[in-house]
């Protein structure tokens, strides 16, 4: 039994050598255009608070070796600091831990 080899004399070939070059150029073109083009930016309004919320500041009371009281960098007599403390923390839990040394 002899098998004949099929001849494909009428078939045509598609040359794809230049197709790679064209696709590369198109890819580069789209990359460049996409980085240069400015899309429409949606502006978002930032929410605004209705309350005035400021950060709480720490109160530093310092006592030196000569029994001088300082509120921050300012020197105060002990009576003024006691009055300030009572007015500032009246009714809060922080005033429960305060002990007046008495002068």
C-alpha positions in Angstrom: 0.0 0.0 0.0 1.4 3.2 -1.1 0.3 6.5 0.5 0.5 9.5 -1.5 1.8 12.7 -0.1 -0.7 15.4 -0.4 0.5 18.4 -2.3 -0.6 21.8 -1.2 0.5 23.8 -4.2 -2.4 26.2 -4.0 -2.0 27.2 -0.3 -0.9 30.7 0.5 1.2 31.8 3.4 0.6 34.8 5.7 3.8 36.6 6.6 3.6 37.9 10.2 7.0 39.5 10.4 5.8 43.0 10.1 2.8 42.3 12.3 5.0 42.2 15.4 6.5 45.6 14.5 3.1 47.2 14.1 1.7 45.8 17.4 4.8 47.1 19.2 4.4 50.6 17.7 0.7 50.6 18.6 1.5 49.5 22.2 4.1 52.2 22.6 1.6 54.8 21.2 -1.1 53.8 23.6 1.3 53.9 26.6 2.5 57.4 25.7 -0.9 58.8 25.0 -2.3 57.3 28.3 0.4 59.0 30.4 0.1 62.4 28.6 -3.7 62.5 28.6 -5.4 64.1 31.6 -8.6 62.3 32.5 -11.5 64.2 33.9 -10.9 64.5 37.6 -13.9 64.4 39.9 -13.6 66.9 42.7 -14.8 65.6 46.0 -15.9 68.1 48.7 -14.3 67.4 52.1 -16.7 67.1 55.0 -16.8 69.9 57.4 -17.5 69.4 61.1 -20.2 71.3 62.9 -18.3 71.3 66.3 -15.1 73.1 67.2 -13.0 70.1 68.1 -9.6 71.3 69.4 -6.9 69.0 70.8 -6.8 68.9 74.5 -3.7 70.4 75.9 -1.8 68.9 78.8 -1.4 71.0 82.0 2.1 70.7 83.5 2.5 71.7 87.1 6.0 71.5 88.5 7.3 71.7 92.0 10.9 72.5 92.6 13.1 71.7 95.7 12.2 75.1 97.3 8.4 74.3 97.2 7.9 76.8 94.3 5.0 75.9 92.0 5.2 76.4 88.2 2.3 76.2 85.8 4.1 75.6 82.5 7.0 78.1 82.7 5.2 80.6 85.0 5.7 80.7 88.7 2.4 80.7 90.7 1.6 80.7 94.4 0.1 77.5 95.7 -3.3 79.1 96.5 -3.7 80.3 92.9 -2.9 76.8 91.6 -5.4 75.2 94.0 -8.1 77.6 92.8 -7.2 77.0 89.2 -7.3 73.2 89.7 -10.7 73.4 91.4 -12.2 75.5 88.7 -10.7 73.5 85.8 -11.6 70.1 87.1 -14.8 70.7 89.1 -17.0 67.7 89.1 -14.6 65.5 87.0 -13.0 62.2 88.0 -9.6 63.9 88.0 -10.5 66.0 91.0 -11.1 62.9 93.1 -7.4 62.1 93.1 -6.3 65.6 94.1 -5.0 66.0 97.6 -4.5 69.5 99.0 -1.3 69.7 101.1 -2.6 72.8 102.9 -0.6 75.9 103.5 
